[in-house]
């Protein structure tokens, strides 16, 4: 998944403003104690990050 597609999915799921806040501020244990932005900067794939977001926020499988 491209970064633009990932950001679009985040915005669709949480709304643009909340998605940006989550990416900057929410720490995910599945990402080794990183935020979304930190994980992407550290080389995690968008697929790995999206999976962690979906798991943490219990996003239904049909929207994953």
Secondary structure, 3 states (H helix, E strand, C coil): CCHHHHHHHHHHHHCHHHHHHHHHHCCEHHHCCECHHHHHHCCCCHHHHHHHHHHHCCCCHHHC
